[in-house]
């Protein structure tokens, strides 16, 4: 484990102390949790964007996609446990 110094404005330091007390933890642990949550959120956002880029590249390469209208109907039927036929990808209309 290494040490990093973080300089907090007095107002923020007080807010952290109060929030940590309400959460039943120390200000140090509260800050560590906040940093971990922010790092996790950033990693998830980057993974989401990477997946979107991969999917878009697949659409561009294949020229095929499924319309939102068809996909939404399929997802709604599936979520309602109704019989649903998976939509088929078709060439993009130009």
C-alpha positions as CSV (number, residue, x, y, z in Angstrom):
1,X,0.0,0.0,0.0
2,X,1.3,3.5,-0.8
3,X,0.5,6.9,0.6
4,X,-1.0,9.7,-1.4
5,X,-1.7,13.2,0.0
6,X,-5.0,14.8,-0.9
7,X,-5.5,18.4,-0.1
8,X,-9.2,19.2,0.5
9,X,-10.7,22.6,0.9
10,X,-12.0,23.0,4.5
11,X,-15.6,23.0,3.4
12,X,-15.2,19.7,1.5
13,X,-13.3,18.2,4.4
14,X,-16.2,19.0,6.7
15,X,-18.7,17.6,4.3
16,X,-16.7,14.4,4.0
17,X,-16.4,14.1,7.8
18,X,-20.2,14.6,8.2
19,X,-21.0,12.1,5.5
20,X,-18.6,9.5,6.9
21,X,-20.1,9.9,10.3
22,X,-23.6,9.4,8.9
23,X,-22.3,6.3,7.0
24,X,-20.8,4.9,10.2
25,X,-17.2,5.0,8.9
26,X,-14.1,7.1,9.0
27,X,-13.4,10.0,6.7
28,X,-10.4,8.0,5.4
29,X,-12.5,5.0,4.5
30,X,-15.2,7.2,3.1
31,X,-12.7,8.8,0.7
32,X,-11.3,5.4,-0.3
33,X,-14.8,4.1,-1.0
34,X,-15.6,7.2,-3.1
35,X,-12.4,6.9,-5.1
36,X,-13.1,3.1,-5.7
37,X,-16.7,3.9,-6.8
38,X,-15.5,6.6,-9.2
39,X,-12.8,4.3,-10.7
40,X,-15.4,1.5,-11.1
41,X,-17.9,3.8,-12.8
42,X,-15.2,5.0,-15.2
43,X,-14.2,1.5,-16.0
44,X,-17.8,0.5,-16.7
45,X,-18.3,3.6,-18.9
46,X,-15.2,2.8,-20.9
47,X,-16.3,-0.9,-21.3
48,X,-19.7,0.3,-22.4
49,X,-18.2,2.6,-25.0
50,X,-15.7,0.0,-26.2
51,X,-18.6,-2.5,-26.7
52,X,-20.6,0.2,-28.6
53,X,-17.7,0.8,-30.9
54,X,-17.2,-2.9,-31.5
55,X,-20.9,-3.3,-32.3
56,X,-20.9,-0.3,-34.6
57,X,-17.9,-1.6,-36.4
58,X,-19.8,-4.9,-36.9
59,X,-22.7,-3.0,-38.4
60,X,-20.5,-1.1,-40.7
61,X,-18.6,-4.2,-41.8
62,X,-21.7,-6.4,-42.3
63,X,-24.0,-3.6,-43.5
64,X,-26.7,-5.3,-41.4
65,X,-28.8,-4.1,-38.5
66,X,-32.1,-4.6,-36.7
67,X,-34.6,-1.7,-36.5
68,X,-35.3,-0.3,-33.1
69,X,-39.1,-0.9,-33.7
70,X,-38.5,-4.6,-34.3
71,X,-36.0,-5.0,-31.5
72,X,-38.2,-3.1,-29.0
73,X,-41.2,-5.3,-29.8
74,X,-39.1,-8.4,-29.3
75,X,-37.7,-7.2,-26.0
76,X,-41.1,-6.2,-24.7
77,X,-42.6,-9.5,-25.6
78,X,-39.6,-11.4,-24.1
79,X,-39.9,-9.4,-20.9
80,X,-43.6,-10.1,-20.6
81,X,-42.9,-13.9,-21.1
82,X,-44.8,-13.8,-24.4
83,X,-43.8,-15.8,-27.4
84,X,-41.4,-13.7,-29.5
85,X,-39.4,-14.4,-32.7
86,X,-36.0,-12.9,-32.6
87,X,-35.7,-10.2,-35.3
88,X,-33.3,-10.9,-38.2
89,X,-30.6,-8.4,-39.1
90,X,-31.1,-6.9,-42.6
91,X,-29.0,-4.7,-44.8
92,X,-29.1,-1.0,-44.0
93,X,-31.4,1.1,-46.1
94,X,-29.4,3.7,-47.9
